């Protein structure tokens, strides 16, 4: 039996999900007719409200061989039970009223995060830079 306060906390968490997004999953690939290169094909697995939060207030700069790059990790929040996320799913932010420059950006799900008594479904994401 769900505690009445959990229902209230989930409603409060969803009220803060003021952004909208589409989550897409790779389901196959086709060949580009011009270049012959493989092109991923996607299906939409979720469209709706969400929010993006900073997971840490700093970047990580791993040094792998001679490659040095910066990773900034975020959390994306969705309503509990909205869909089953997979690592590799791509989130395209379609509207972000308080941060309009983020609309059109994409994040890739890199890890699931779940717990008992969750007020939101959270996933770890990294921004996809074209």
N, C-alpha and C positions, 0 to 999 in steps of 0.2 A: 504494500500500500504506500503510495506516494504521500509524503508529508505536505500539508497545505502550503507551508512556507516555501517548498521547492517549486511548486507551481507559480507562486508569486514571484520568486527570484528569477525563474525562467522568463516570465513575462517582462520583468524589468530588464533582463539582459537583452531580450529581443527588441525592446523599445530603443536600445542604443544602437541597434543594427540599422543605421540610416543609409548605408551604401547599398548598391545593387550590383550583382555580378552574374556571370555565366561561368559554370564550371564545365570544362570539356575533357574528355578522355580519349586517348589514342586507341582506335579500334582496328587499325590496319594501315596500309600504305598503298599508294599508286605511283606510277612513274610519270614524271614531268615529260610531256610530249616533246618539248624543245631540247631539254638538257639530258633527259634520260635518268636524272637523279630521282631517288625515292622521295616522295612527299607524304607525310603522315596524314591520315584521315581521322577525323574526330567525331564523337557524338556528344551532345549536351546531356549532362547527368544532373544538372541543377541550374535553375535560374531563380533569383530572388534576393532577399535581403541578406546582408552580411556586414561585417566590419573587419578592419585590419588594425592590429595593434603591434607595437614594437615589443619584441620578446626580450631584448636586452638593449641597454643604452650604449652599446659600444659595438664596433665591428670586430671581426676576427680576420686576421691576415695570415692564412696558412702559407707556409713555404714548402712547396713540393718540388723537389729537384731544383730546377732553375726557374720554375714558374712561381710567381708571387701574385696573388690576387686577393681581393677583399670580399668578404661575405657578410651581408647584413641579414640577419634572420628576423622574421616576423611571425605573428600568429594571425590566422584568419579565423573568425568566429562565425558560426552558422547556427540556426535554430537546431535544437537537439532533435536528432532523427531525420534531418532534412534529406540526407542521402548518405551513401556509404563511400567515403573518400578513399582514393587509392594514391599511393606515392606515384608521382608523375602526372597526375591530373593538373590541368592548367586553369587558373582562375583569371578571367578577364573582367576587370572592374569597369562597369558600364556607366555608373553614376556615383559620384562622391560629392554630395552637396557642400561639405565643409572643406574639401580639398579637391577642387575641380580639375587641377592639373594631373591628378592621379587617374581620372577616367581615361580608359583606353590602355592603361598599363596592364601588365600580366605578371602573375606570380605562379610558381610551380610548387605543388605540394611535395614536401620532402620528408614528412613524418606525421604520423597520427599521434594524437594526444587524447587520452580518455581517462576518465576517473568516475568513481561513484559520486552520485549526487551532483552531476554536472549541471550548470545553469546554461551552458552553451556547448555546442560541439566545436572543438578547437583543433586546428591542424597547423603544423609548422610549415612555413612557406619561405621561399627565396624569390626575389624579384627576377623576372626574366628580362634581360637587357638585349635588345635586338642587335 
